[in-house]
Amino acid sequence: MKTMEILKEDGQARAGRLITGHGVVDTPVFMPVGTQGIVKAMTHGQLEELGVQMILSNAYHLYLRPGDELIGKMGGLHRFSGWNGAILTDSGGYQIFSLGVLREIKEDGVLFQSHIDGSRHFLTPEKMIMVQENIGADIAMCLDECVSYPSSFEYTRDSVELTTRWARRCLAARSSERQKLFGIIQGGFYPDLRLRSAGDILALDFDGFAIGGLSVGEPKSLMWDMVDTVIGMMPADKPRYMMGIGMPEDLMEGVRRGIDMFDCIIPTRLARNGTMFTWEGRMNLKNARYTDDEGPIDGTCSCYTCRTFSRAYLRHLLVSHELTSFYLNTIHNVHFYMELMRKIRHAITTGTFDEYYRSFKTLYEGGESDDRCSVCNG
């Protein structure tokens, strides 16, 4: 069964349909991050109303708590959590990068020390496939190693070779083709190692392919150089996923290069900190100028938050540390992202993506916040 149908191409940009066990997902797609099986400050019903078709959850975190065996016993994460849309699970490669002293990488797998209770866990590629099958994700990711920036050529080369060996083991360990499995291209920031990793991973029979190990502190120009290095090698008939990328301007750049899937904690994390996305750039609700501002976050936005509340009230909730602030701000940011992806898909299908790309950049440039999408997977 095909995983991807391409409906329209406009330059390198593609609009299509991602076929999953829990429905068809329109692409390009942005997946809000629900690490624990829920997007922070949201209900599943609200996500559905906002047009979210797919979320990302984290197999490593769910393995630790409440446990993948419990989730499997409860009928899988969809039934356990009540989410009816598609789910992709990240296998733990980002945790290899982010947990630092709490993990030790070996040939057979990774020895983790739980950040919850200090217990030790040895997770192998085979184990993480079993965990993701227990969770019941529609799309599972291979266990890989995401290297830091900068890393030496020698270390990155060894990491590429390890990631390829783990990828082969993941493929051999899968027990059902109902769950799609994606391979991950690594290679750090060395073009020849990126090409080597792409050649190795693309030669394997995965259902889709991801570009990993980006947005880990490198300059944006270098990040896009790495994408440009391998994107032309990626098969046209399978999904292309750029992991952990989430600033609106980066989504536009990724789509322009032919990427189909994105995820990031940025819209929800920044919402909880008061950074709001508008069509004229980002705005920071903490700014004193909004103390008595009666206008909505964005006068063109139709979300519940913008239809109902003023900037002044939302700022009051934020600085008063009211929990409702998380909910209302997240509604707006997730709505913005879903609307952005809808407009992108419309532009591709009507053959006007380049025009929309230019108009978006012209309108969006500026804003008040200097937040960066650095290390934004998780």
JODAVEN-V174513 format. One record per residue. RES is the residue in three letters. SS is DSSP state (h for helix, s for strand, l for the rest). Layout:
RES&SS / RES&SS
This chain:
MET&l / LYS&l / THR&l / MET&s / GLU&s / ILE&s / LEU&s / LYS&s / GLU&s / ASP&s / GLY&l / GLN&l / ALA&s / ARG&s / ALA&s / GLY&s / ARG&s / LEU&s / ILE&s / THR&s / GLY&l / HIS&l / GLY&s / VAL&s / VAL&s / ASP&s / THR&s / PRO&l / VAL&s / PHE&s / MET&s / PRO&s / VAL&s / GLY&l / THR&l / GLN&l / GLY&l / ILE&l / VAL&l / LYS&l / ALA&l / MET&l / THR&l / HIS&h / GLY&h / GLN&h / LEU&h / GLU&h / GLU&h / LEU&h / GLY&l / VAL&l / GLN&l / MET&s / ILE&s / LEU&s / SER&s / ASN&s / ALA&h / TYR&h / HIS&h / LEU&h / TYR&h / LEU&h / ARG&l / PRO&l / GLY&l / ASP&h / GLU&h / LEU&h / ILE&h / GLY&h / LYS&h / MET&l / GLY&l / GLY&l / LEU&h / HIS&h / ARG&h / PHE&h / SER&h / GLY&l / TRP&l / ASN&l / GLY&l / ALA&s / ILE&s / LEU&s / THR&s / ASP&s / SER&l / GLY&l / GLY&h / TYR&h / GLN&h / ILE&h / PHE&h / SER&h / LEU&l / GLY&h / VAL&h / LEU&h / ARG&s / GLU&s / ILE&s / LYS&l / GLU&l / ASP&l / GLY&s / VAL&s / LEU&s / PHE&s / GLN&s / SER&l / HIS&l / ILE&l / ASP&l / GLY&l / SER&l / ARG&s / HIS&s / PHE&s / LEU&s / THR&s / PRO&h / GLU&h / LYS&h / MET&h / ILE&h / MET&h / VAL&h / GLN&h / GLU&h / ASN&h / ILE&h / GLY&l / ALA&l / ASP&l / ILE&s / ALA&s / MET&s / CYS&l / LEU&l / ASP&l / GLU&l / CYS&l / VAL&l / SER&l / TYR&l / PRO&l / SER&l / SER&l / PHE&h / GLU&h / TYR&h / THR&h / ARG&h / ASP&h / SER&h / VAL&h / GLU&h / LEU&h / THR&h / THR&h / ARG&h / TRP&h / ALA&h / ARG&h / ARG&h / CYS&h / LEU&h / ALA&h / ALA&h / ARG&l / SER&l / SER&l / GLU&l / ARG&l / GLN&l / LYS&s / LEU&s / PHE&s / GLY&s / ILE&s / ILE&s / GLN&l / GLY&l / GLY&l / PHE&l / TYR&l / PRO&h / ASP&h / LEU&h / ARG&h / LEU&h / ARG&h / SER&h / ALA&h / GLY&h / ASP&h / ILE&h / LEU&h / ALA&l / LEU&l / ASP&l / PHE&l / ASP&l / GLY&s / PHE&s / ALA&s / ILE&s / GLY&l / GLY&l / LEU&l / SER&l / VAL&l / GLY&l / GLU&l / PRO&l / LYS&h / SER&h / LEU&h / MET&h / TRP&h / ASP&h / MET&h / VAL&h / ASP&h / THR&h / VAL&h / ILE&h / GLY&h / MET&h / MET&l / PRO&l / ALA&l / ASP&l / LYS&l / PRO&s / ARG&s / TYR&s / MET&s / MET&l / GLY&l / ILE&l / GLY&l / MET&l / PRO&h / GLU&h / ASP&h / LEU&h / MET&h / GLU&h / GLY&h / VAL&h / ARG&h / ARG&l / GLY&l / ILE&l / ASP&l / MET&s / PHE&s / ASP&s / CYS&s / ILE&l / ILE&h / PRO&h / THR&h / ARG&h / LEU&h / ALA&h / ARG&h / ASN&l / GLY&l / THR&s / MET&s / PHE&s / THR&s / TRP&l / GLU&l / GLY&s / ARG&s / MET&s / ASN&s / LEU&l / LYS&l / ASN&l / ALA&h / ARG&h / TYR&h / THR&l / ASP&l / ASP&l / GLU&l / GLY&l / PRO&l / ILE&l / ASP&l / GLY&l / THR&l / CYS&l / SER&l / CYS&l / TYR&h / THR&h / CYS&h / ARG&h / THR&h / PHE&l / SER&l / ARG&h / ALA&h / TYR&h / LEU&h / ARG&h / HIS&h / LEU&h / LEU&h / VAL&h / SER&l / HIS&l / GLU&l / LEU&h / THR&h / SER&h / PHE&h / TYR&h / LEU&h / ASN&h / THR&h / ILE&h / HIS&h / ASN&h / VAL&h / HIS&h / PHE&h / TYR&h / MET&h / GLU&h / LEU&h / MET&h / ARG&h / LYS&h / ILE&h / ARG&h / HIS&h / ALA&h / ILE&h / THR&h / THR&l / GLY&l / THR&l / PHE&h / ASP&h / GLU&h / TYR&h / TYR&h / ARG&h / SER&h / PHE&h / LYS&h / THR&h / LEU&h / TYR&h / GLU&l / GLY&l / GLY&s / GLU&l / SER&l / ASP&l / ASP&l / ARG&l / CYS&l / SER&l / VAL&l / CYS&l / ASN&l / GLY&l
